[in-house]
């Protein structure tokens, strides 16, 4: 069972709770629970799927290859990394072994549900004006429903608590595109979506 510190925790106690969480079985094979990071009242929140291999080892979100892609995307969208709160819908790394490598496996509905109280508490504490879900699993965690990124990306949706939400692809998807031109196009598309998020904030 997931138990969020109450009655109204701050981000520090929330982070401690995430690290100690035993709400599902994922903690057993993970190195760390990975809480979100960023300003306590950030106007923009980015929600990814789950920690990756390097995030699991470091105990921090978006510090591996996908994080470096995200940094470049944010720079091109005119957003500074230290102005946004970044987190994940699932707080522990779910993986399968492939040789010596740990390859991420998609979280299932039970794991999303177990982590939902943490994500909800982050929404309440940070109180962002705009939430961007990075990838299909993140979008399901944020919106509570199945989302097709190609159909709904880049346009304002009603998010948790009436906040504005957008969905886009996860930066890690860029890393899986073998063709250089296609990879650049995939990156450009995420930049356009995050630019739209910035413009929503500026218009509010």
C-alpha positions as CSV (number, residue, x, y, z in Angstrom):
1,X,0.0,0.0,0.0
2,X,1.2,3.5,-0.9
3,X,1.1,5.9,2.0
4,X,1.8,9.6,1.4
5,X,3.0,11.5,4.4
6,X,0.2,13.6,5.7
7,X,-1.8,15.7,6.3
8,X,0.1,18.0,3.9
9,X,3.7,17.1,3.4
10,X,6.4,19.3,1.9
11,X,8.5,18.2,-1.0
12,X,11.3,17.0,1.3
13,X,9.1,14.6,3.2
14,X,7.4,13.5,0.0
15,X,10.8,12.6,-1.4
16,X,11.7,10.6,1.7
17,X,8.4,8.8,1.3
18,X,9.0,7.9,-2.3
19,X,12.5,6.5,-1.5
20,X,10.9,4.3,1.2
21,X,7.8,3.3,-0.8
22,X,6.9,-0.4,-0.9
23,X,3.5,0.1,-2.6
24,X,4.3,-2.4,-5.3
25,X,6.9,-5.0,-6.1
26,X,9.2,-2.7,-8.2
27,X,11.2,-1.6,-5.2
28,X,12.6,-5.1,-4.8
29,X,14.8,-4.9,-8.0
30,X,15.4,-1.1,-8.0
31,X,18.4,0.7,-6.4
32,X,16.4,3.8,-5.4
33,X,13.0,5.2,-5.4
34,X,13.3,8.3,-7.5
35,X,11.3,11.4,-6.5
36,X,10.7,14.5,-8.6
37,X,13.1,17.5,-8.6
38,X,12.7,21.2,-9.2
39,X,11.4,24.4,-7.8
40,X,8.6,23.9,-5.2
41,X,6.2,26.1,-7.1
42,X,7.3,25.6,-10.6
43,X,4.7,26.8,-13.2
44,X,5.6,23.9,-15.5
45,X,5.8,20.2,-14.6
46,X,7.1,17.5,-16.9
47,X,6.1,13.9,-16.1
48,X,8.0,11.0,-17.6
49,X,7.2,7.3,-17.5
50,X,9.7,5.9,-15.0
51,X,13.4,6.2,-14.0
52,X,15.9,4.7,-16.3
53,X,19.0,2.8,-15.5
54,X,21.1,5.9,-14.6
55,X,18.2,7.6,-12.8
56,X,17.8,4.5,-10.7
57,X,21.5,4.5,-9.8
58,X,21.6,8.2,-9.1
59,X,18.2,8.5,-7.3
60,X,17.4,11.5,-9.5
61,X,15.1,12.0,-12.5
62,X,16.3,12.6,-16.1
63,X,20.0,12.4,-15.5
64,X,20.8,9.8,-18.2
65,X,20.8,9.9,-22.0
66,X,17.0,10.8,-22.1
67,X,17.8,13.6,-19.7
68,X,20.5,15.0,-21.9
69,X,18.0,14.9,-24.8
70,X,15.5,16.7,-22.6
71,X,18.0,19.4,-21.7
72,X,18.6,20.1,-25.4
73,X,14.8,20.1,-26.1
74,X,14.1,22.5,-23.3
75,X,16.9,24.8,-24.4
76,X,15.5,25.0,-28.0
77,X,12.0,25.5,-26.6
78,X,13.2,28.5,-24.6
79,X,12.7,26.9,-21.2
80,X,15.4,26.6,-18.5
81,X,15.7,23.2,-16.8
82,X,15.9,24.8,-13.3
83,X,12.6,26.5,-13.9
84,X,10.6,23.2,-14.3
85,X,9.7,20.4,-11.9
86,X,10.5,17.0,-13.5
87,X,9.1,13.7,-12.2
88,X,7.8,10.3,-13.3
89,X,4.5,8.6,-13.2
90,X,6.2,5.5,-11.7
91,X,8.9,6.1,-9.1
92,X,11.0,2.8,-9.4
93,X,12.9,1.4,-12.4
94,X,11.1,-1.6,-14.0
95,X,13.6,-3.5,-16.1
96,X,14.6,-6.8,-17.7
97,X,18.1,-8.1,-18.2
98,X,19.6,-8.2,-21.6
99,X,23.1,-9.5,-21.2
100,X,24.8,-7.2,-18.7
101,X,22.4,-4.3,-19.5
102,X,19.2,-3.4,-17.7
103,X,16.5,-2.5,-20.3
104,X,13.4,-0.7,-19.2
105,X,10.1,-2.6,-19.2
106,X,6.8,-0.7,-19.5
107,X,5.0,-0.3,-16.2
108,X,1.6,-1.9,-15.9
109,X,-1.7,-0.5,-14.7
110,X,-1.2,-1.8,-11.2
111,X,2.1,-0.1,-10.9
112,X,0.7,3.2,-12.2
113,X,-2.1,3.0,-9.6
114,X,0.3,2.3,-6.8
115,X,2.3,5.4,-7.7
116,X,-0.7,7.7,-8.4
117,X,-0.8,9.0,-4.8
118,X,2.8,10.3,-5.1
119,X,2.0,12.0,-8.4
120,X,-1.2,13.5,-7.0
121,X,0.7,14.8,-4.0
122,X,3.3,16.4,-6.4
123,X,0.4,18.1,-8.3
124,X,-1.0,19.5,-5.1
125,X,2.4,20.7,-3.7
126,X,4.0,22.1,-6.8
127,X,0.6,23.3,-8.2
128,X,1.9,23.8,-11.8
129,X,-0.2,25.7,-14.2
130,X,0.8,23.4,-17.1
131,X,1.6,19.7,-17.0
132,X,3.4,18.0,-19.9
133,X,3.2,14.2,-20.1
134,X,6.2,12.7,-21.8
135,X,5.0,9.5,-23.5
136,X,2.1,7.1,-23.5
137,X,2.6,5.7,-19.9
138,X,3.1,9.2,-18.5
139,X,0.0,10.5,-20.2
140,X,-2.1,7.6,-18.7
141,X,-0.7,8.5,-15.3
142,X,-1.5,12.2,-15.7
143,X,-4.9,11.9,-17.4
144,X,-6.1,8.6,-16.1
145,X,-7.0,7.3,-19.6
146,X,-5.4,5.8,-22.6
147,X,-3.8,8.4,-24.9
148,X,-2.6,8.2,-28.5
149,X,0.3,10.7,-28.7
150,X,-0.1,11.2,-32.4
151,X,-3.8,12.2,-32.1
152,X,-3.5,14.4,-29.0
153,X,0.0,15.8,-28.9
154,X,0.6,19.5,-28.8
155,X,-3.0,20.7,-27.9
156,X,-4.3,21.8,-24.5
157,X,-6.2,19.1,-22.6
158,X,-7.9,19.2,-19.2
159,X,-5.5,17.9,-16.7
160,X,-5.7,17.1,-13.0
161,X,-7.4,19.7,-10.9
162,X,-8.5,21.6,-14.0
163,X,-4.9,22.4,-14.9
164,X,-3.8,22.6,-18.5
165,X,-2.1,19.5,-19.8
166,X,-0.3,18.5,-23.0
167,X,1.1,15.2,-24.2
168,X,4.2,14.6,-26.3
169,X,6.6,11.8,-27.0
170,X,9.2,10.8,-24.4
171,X,12.8,12.1,-25.1
172,X,14.0,8.5,-24.9
173,X,12.1,7.7,-28.1
174,X,14.5,9.9,-30.0
175,X,17.4,7.6,-29.0
176,X,15.7,4.6,-30.6
177,X,15.4,6.2,-34.0
178,X,18.3,4.9,-36.1
179,X,18.0,7.3,-39.0
180,X,19.6,10.8,-38.4
181,X,17.0,12.8,-40.3
182,X,14.1,10.9,-38.7
183,X,15.8,11.4,-35.3
184,X,16.0,15.2,-35.9
185,X,12.4,15.3,-37.0
186,X,11.3,13.5,-33.8
187,X,13.3,16.0,-31.7
188,X,11.8,18.9,-33.6
189,X,8.3,17.6,-32.8
190,X,9.0,17.5,-29.1
191,X,10.5,20.9,-29.2
192,X,7.4,22.2,-30.9
193,X,5.2,20.7,-28.2
194,X,7.2,22.2,-25.3
195,X,7.3,25.5,-27.1
196,X,3.5,25.3,-27.1
197,X,3.6,24.6,-23.3
198,X,5.8,27.7,-22.8
199,X,3.4,29.8,-24.9
200,X,0.4,28.6,-22.8
201,X,2.2,29.7,-19.7
202,X,3.1,33.1,-21.2
203,X,-0.5,33.6,-22.3
204,X,-2.0,32.7,-18.9
